[in-house]
Amino acid sequence: MSAADKLLALRGLFSSPAVTALTGGTPLSAYLLPSTDAHQSEYLADYDFRVKFLSNFSGSNAYVVVTEKNALLWTDGRYFVQAAKQLDDKLWTLMKQAQPDSITVEDYLISNLAAGNAVGFDPFLLTYDAGSKLLKKLNSVGLKPVAINENLVDKFWTDRPTLSNKKVDVLNTNEHGQSTCDKLTKLREKLKKQKCDAIVLGALDDIVWMLNIRGFDIPYNPLVYSYMLITLDEAHLFIDDSRLDDASRAHLSNIHIHNYTDAQPFISKWRESNKTARVFVPTSTNYAIGSIFGENSIQDDSPVMKAVKNGIEIQNMRTSSIRDSAALVQFFYWLEQEIKAGKTYNEFELADKIDGLRAKMEKFVDLSFTTISAVGDHSALPHYHPDGDEGNRTLHANQVFLLDSGAHYRDGTTDVTRTIWTGDVSTAPADFIRNNTLVLKGHIHLAQTLFPSGINGVRLDTLSRHALWQQGLDFGHGTGHGVGMYLNVHEGPIGIGFRTMSRHGDLKSGNVITIEPGYYLPQHYGVRIENCYELVSAEVNSGSKDFLRFEPLSWVPIQTAIIDKSLLNEDQVKWLNSYHDKVLELTGGFLKSNGMTTELEWLQKQCEHI
Amino acid sequence: MSAADKLLALRGLFSSPAVTALTGGTPLSAYLLPSTDAHQSEYLADYDFRVKFLSNFSGSNAYVVVTEKNALLWTDGRYFVQAAKQLDDKLWTLMKQAQPDSITVEDYLISNLAAGNAVGFDPFLLTYDAGSKLLKKLNSVGLKPVAINENLVDKFWTDRPTLSNKKVDVLNTNEHGQSTCDKLTKLREKLKKQKCDAIVLGALDDIVWMLNIRGFDIPYNPLVYSYMLITLDEAHLFIDDSRLDDASRAHLSNIHIHNYTDAQPFISKWRESNKTARVFVPTSTNYAIGSIFGENSIQDDSPVMKAVKNGIEIQNMRTSSIRDSAALVQFFYWLEQEIKAGKTYNEFELADKIDGLRAKMEKFVDLSFTTISAVGDHSALPHYHPDGDEGNRTLHANQVFLLDSGAHYRDGTTDVTRTIWTGDVSTAPADFIRNNTLVLKGHIHLAQTLFPSGINGVRLDTLSRHALWQQGLDFGHGTGHGVGMYLNVHEGPIGIGFRTMSRHGDLKSGNVITIEPGYYLPQHYGVRIENCYELVSAEVNSGSKDFLRFEPLSWVPIQTAIIDKSLLNEDQVKWLNSYHDKVLELTGGFLKSNGMTTELEWLQKQCEHI
């Protein structure tokens, strides 16, 4: 089915009887398709990747609007170059988010449609909050928003992929550190404080964290499609029966289990019998479920407290990060030998190599996202990963190579990026060396900063890009994201970004978060340097107990041959040298005790002081 | 009337017939009183300062809740010390805003009241947005919010001050730089783009800017009580007739003029005849006016573009800032001579001295806020100003003196803070020198920063406090605020703060904004160093045209004798020295051409390089 035919098919449904039955006869003037699933998951099962099917764009952030004449796709700075490549510009218009002249989807609809026009949307693909605001805004200018339960794209998506049906895994006490019973008690205490009688959970990471299980419905995210309704006395789980076995059933014996597809009818019925109950509806809940409760509910960020890791979780993440770092050292050592020997590898092969090294590590479960293995100017695309012909690009001496990769282990999730120059560093362009150093300077500046506990991450973002700004440079993505414990590699509510100020995104001791500034020169090269950090209490001269600092979890050498030392201040040089001392101690120690002598010797050289 | 009697009187009204007629018989369980007027003005006419009358707290940010048993006052970090002093703690509880464990007014009400309880509020004192959210949240937990048009405090405020009735002033072309006709055309273009048929204006600075007039209803703010209703063809102004004379009537000849008190009935009636009109209701509009339009309106930040100054406005602000700086130099010169001569002055006298020097300057109109003249530990109260017995504190040698002051001239508004040590600087405590330098370091760090045009000010705030954080120190207020052109000294929507991310607070060339980091050691001393800056296009190495920098408007020496140079880096020392070179050129130039030779000689010493 051609790209044009897909749009034709979609527009054909604008006046289908199923639609006009809902609109009272008016055909749709526009259809909205955010790229998400019923649980607002960031990564999608292919089963839910309707935007890719329709538009060919494969980035993780997209919002599609199809009108009778236009097809538009909104995305952010990470994906401008990629979207321009993947979208057929005869059919599609790229709409850039978060630029000075950006307009929102709502404003676009208001400017381009006339009063009385109908706008269709799938109530499972918008949050209750976003859906309510959309309805309010469109209604206020005389447009007619129409919730259509059955997604229109599904009706002509004949070769739609199927879902996996792997059983869920149950974590043990040494893995999760806090029982479901205890987590439910804490959650109910929070509900009582807010005078709530119940909470509905739709965010899959909240659910699996609460239940100490992990699932496999979505690639790279250890999640299982489900909903929960938790009252002060009962806990109901909605999950496909095929996902459970005897072990998980035993583990969940105190939970009432229902079929996944019964969530909406069961919760509606529960609401009928509990009309005055005050229900906490987390802001990520979809419009289809959220609108069951309507105004008589508390809407706020999820109160499920997975962002502050407990002692066992954090200890596990330290251990798994060292194994993960060792896999990366093995990889970079191997790569240097191969390049010296004149061998070349394409991006797929390089990704396979690091993926394979990780897979051999103890407690490995899966990758935490598709490995970004980017050669030369592919590194200028912040979220590039090898795909199709592009991935055949080969790496040889005297090139940029950017590797952004990570894994899930039963004891932790990782995410590390390194950018290197292969072969002879004297062939690296001066501006690459300079800009690589500016990115490193920003990374270290933030990693060294002491800051008050409880501040919002938005207040730290500028520190990682200040050095670039002074040269008139910047990068289009945020500085960092929360990381789960054998859970989503992008985990809210914390983060270090600049777009929004999450209401509950205050940074606390026990958080795990990345620092990953970058710089991207389109058509030439990209640089990104990323570690995971835990936030720990800092000792400060004032004696205050309320300050935090970043303690690294990732221990992987940063290529020193492409650093212009004159651009770093004394403190920054000191940080880098002591970071490398500890890389040698921890990752080197792992290599030593596993008999990897040649890798250890190579690592010693990488960790020499500058 | 005693503080206890006032609360008794207010609680007595909780079950008055006027109230129970609105609640259907239920007496109030709580009454809400934010410290503002019907226009959400920051500074209040004494006529509207109900919170001070009731609670004795005189800070500019306060939200009072009185329940049957408790009286609570919410305020922010600027005022914690002051509020603790002014509130009678047997009657009042101080509620701290923006702390890790802070709770909001709504959450307090939800936790402390029971379903069915009535909560009274004055619909003129809440924005439409805040009022709608309050109603939604309270309703959702079964509380009953009740709008009471006549403020309950007014009913027992027998010695309530009266309003001034000074006539408005009209600005000329060389003062405003853009005619009302042109401003209305630009505003109507914006309305059409948003498919709006009209806008209602309630923010007084929006109105006087739009009409190129200034008023005198509120001390320190050149405003006049008014509303506007602007349609695509007509402009209606609601203003007390006594404020106009022949000149202003002639100037406003194209505007339909109505009485101030007719605003609500006229706008309601207009709405009746224009039911389908889409009306822009700025978010600062009060609930009484905003609820006339309800959901069928566009609610967003005001589209009145006063934050970007035009060429004439900015040139005027440069000129007035130099005169203002010269007044400060005269003051600090005078003070040094007097202290040397062994004389002492109390805080009132010091404030009178600087106020008097400013008043003699050409085009002086008024102060832009009450002068903060703080001796010794009074400087530890960020928004202290001499009042009552406190102001009798005398300044002599070997003390901290903090002066935060500014004025309105017909060609600009100013705001400058300097902190000095009087007498022999060798008597200054080492920690004062160190912390003063850290504050200066933060000020310079931000003032030197190049940053992308269009970013939100929240992204710059951390730069001014980073040096303090590294020592485990911080300050409780934002870094800076927008400044009007002969208008409010605190002017939105721009600012450099950390609490919220204003949706339209993107920084642009032509903005005028302060940088004013501080440090406050309670019971000991406070430091604050503040300049006004204009934002100008920056030349950057990358060649990008999209970067901005801060160019000072205030040219007042910063006491170099209390700087620990070893804490500044080379660039920071360079900035300070070249700032002082320019102080000498501009402010020195003014002193010279006005024959103030001794002041000029003194200034030369102050501006010597460190």
Chai-1 contact restraints between the chains, C-beta under 6 A:
chainA,res_idxA,chainB,res_idxB,connection_type,confidence,min_distance_angstrom,max_distance_angstrom,comment,restraint_id
A,P100,B,G454,contact,1.0,0.0,6.0,A-B,restraint_1
A,I110,B,K195,contact,1.0,0.0,6.0,A-B,restraint_2
A,S140,B,E295,contact,1.0,0.0,6.0,A-B,restraint_3
A,S140,B,N296,contact,1.0,0.0,6.0,A-B,restraint_4
A,V141,B,K195,contact,1.0,0.0,6.0,A-B,restraint_5
A,K195,B,I110,contact,1.0,0.0,6.0,A-B,restraint_6
A,K195,B,V141,contact,1.0,0.0,6.0,A-B,restraint_7
A,R278,B,V141,contact,1.0,0.0,6.0,A-B,restraint_8
A,E295,B,S140,contact,1.0,0.0,6.0,A-B,restraint_9
A,N296,B,S140,contact,1.0,0.0,6.0,A-B,restraint_10
A,L450,B,W469,contact,1.0,0.0,6.0,A-B,restraint_11
A,L450,B,Q470,contact,1.0,0.0,6.0,A-B,restraint_12
A,F451,B,W469,contact,1.0,0.0,6.0,A-B,restraint_13
A,P452,B,D474,contact,1.0,0.0,6.0,A-B,restraint_14
A,G454,B,P100,contact,1.0,0.0,6.0,A-B,restraint_15
A,R459,B,T462,contact,1.0,0.0,6.0,A-B,restraint_16
A,R459,B,F498,contact,1.0,0.0,6.0,A-B,restraint_17
A,T462,B,R459,contact,1.0,0.0,6.0,A-B,restraint_18
A,T462,B,T462,contact,1.0,0.0,6.0,A-B,restraint_19
A,W469,B,L450,contact,1.0,0.0,6.0,A-B,restraint_20
A,W469,B,F451,contact,1.0,0.0,6.0,A-B,restraint_21
A,Q470,B,L450,contact,1.0,0.0,6.0,A-B,restraint_22
A,Q471,B,N541,contact,1.0,0.0,6.0,A-B,restraint_23
A,Q471,B,S542,contact,1.0,0.0,6.0,A-B,restraint_24
A,G472,B,V540,contact,1.0,0.0,6.0,A-B,restraint_25
A,G472,B,N541,contact,1.0,0.0,6.0,A-B,restraint_26
A,G472,B,S542,contact,1.0,0.0,6.0,A-B,restraint_27
A,G472,B,S544,contact,1.0,0.0,6.0,A-B,restraint_28
A,G472,B,F547,contact,1.0,0.0,6.0,A-B,restraint_29
A,L473,B,S542,contact,1.0,0.0,6.0,A-B,restraint_30
A,D474,B,P452,contact,1.0,0.0,6.0,A-B,restraint_31
A,F498,B,R459,contact,1.0,0.0,6.0,A-B,restraint_32
A,M501,B,M501,contact,1.0,0.0,6.0,A-B,restraint_33
A,V540,B,G472,contact,1.0,0.0,6.0,A-B,restraint_34
A,N541,B,Q471,contact,1.0,0.0,6.0,A-B,restraint_35
A,N541,B,G472,contact,1.0,0.0,6.0,A-B,restraint_36
A,S542,B,Q471,contact,1.0,0.0,6.0,A-B,restraint_37
A,S542,B,G472,contact,1.0,0.0,6.0,A-B,restraint_38
A,S542,B,L473,contact,1.0,0.0,6.0,A-B,restraint_39
A,S544,B,G472,contact,1.0,0.0,6.0,A-B,restraint_40
A,F547,B,G472,contact,1.0,0.0,6.0,A-B,restraint_41
